[in-house]
Amino acid sequence: MKESVLQYVWQHKLFLQSNLQTADGEKVEVIDVGKCNTDAGPDFFNSKIKIDGTLWVGNVEIHSRSSEWIKHGHKKDKAYDTVILHVVAETDGEVFRTDGTKIPQLVLPFSKDIEANYDSLLNNNKWIPCADKIDNISDIFIQSWKNALLVERLEQKMTEIENLLMQNHFHWEEAFYVVIARNFGFGTNGQAFETLAKSVPLNILAKHKDNLLQLEAILFGQAGLLPADALDDYTMQLEKEYAFLKNKFSLQPIDCSQWKLFRLRPYNFPHVRIAQFASLVHQSSKLFSKIIETPNLEPMKDMFSCKPSNYWQTHYLFGSASPKSTKQLGLYSIYSLIINTIVPFLFCYASKKNNEDLKEKSLHLLEAIPSEKNAIVKGWRNIGIASNSAFDSQALIQLKKQYCDTKKCLFCRIGHKVLTLQTT
């Protein structure tokens, strides 16, 4: 029996609680299982156990076998002298504290269904471990878990944003600028876009926001994408502007090898995305502040409906003409930016400012956006779990990546339900 399963059974009081006895035959009554400890030391703190009529308050250690107490070195570790009960699946010897006093042991009795269900989950190689049993779980229960998963996902993203804020001296606009730039890379070129944003501070772009050509010159120049030789009047102007601005601000371009074009559709070429990003900077100032004040999804979509300059409406690359198209940022690209940048930033900002209305606004944005379309959402749909909005799809992505793929069924609410299902 895995120790993690025993800990799970103990923590959730899934053991048979009547007629409990120690290995020496003393009556045991569990008043409080204690608080699970995820750091070094005993597994559960501040447990309350009545043994043979005497109430003990202390810690509980859990092992598969008694002998693991010695194997793990607890016999000589004073940190374990506070253990009042040793919980095991099997006794194969007595255990003692450093002073030689004996510790009572309890062989934990619980339904074999839990062990059978856990083995079934652990050995199931289907898309998710509980694929065969999830239809036994109610939609209401799953939706409740989705709600918690979405908040968990946003809190994880908060940690990333907080780290970035510290790097930017808690300048929200600067941090937002870096993350929105990263997400303009739409996965493939995300890291390159982030490196680009960090190579040219927002305040430099802000000084030239009214001149789109200069913004393009700075961004294309810093991206290392300006051609060595001018291919047309436009590129000649960019090179001239960049040479001046590079010297003025002591700029150092990034390595152009960071950009990827292989297997990208022309619309997603970094040149087009940089031109769109330049247009966004050109159209807006203090973008994050405006987003905070934007009441709902529709005006937010309008803010990001940016189309690049005329040159890029007839080009995907420098010097290579193509049929004219506006190359305006598409609706699903805008949704992606809102999901992956705006909502996490709003949630983080609202949490820092204790603004519950703004936090609710961030969640409502996800509810108003259609579900994402990707392999994970499709996989859930194939086993009967619907995704009706970006709120749902983000929650289901969290569930798949953080629980199902790592088989952390013991920490999943659905897993808990499946584990306690009767096998007969």
Secondary structure, DSSP 8 states (H G I E B T S, - for coil): --HHHHHHHHHTT-B--TT-B-TTS-BEEEEE--EE--SSS-SEEEEEEEETTEEEEEEEEEEEETTHHHHTTGGG-GGGTTEEEEEEEE--S--B-TTS-B--EEE--B-HHHHHHHHHHHT--SSSTTTTTGGGS-HHHHHHHHHHHHHHHHHHHHHHHHHHHHHTTT-HHHHHHHHHHHHHTTTTTHHHHHHHHHHS-HHHHHHTTT-HHHHHHHHHHHTT-S-SS--SHHHHHHHHHHHHHHHHHT-----GGG---TT--GGG-HHHHHHHHHHHHHH-SSHHHHHHH--SHHHHHHHT-----GGGGSEEETTEE---------HHHHHHHIIIIIHHHHHHHHHHHT-HHHHHHHHHHHHHS----SHHHHHHHHTT----SHHHHHHHHHHIIIIITTT-GGG-HHHHHHHTS---
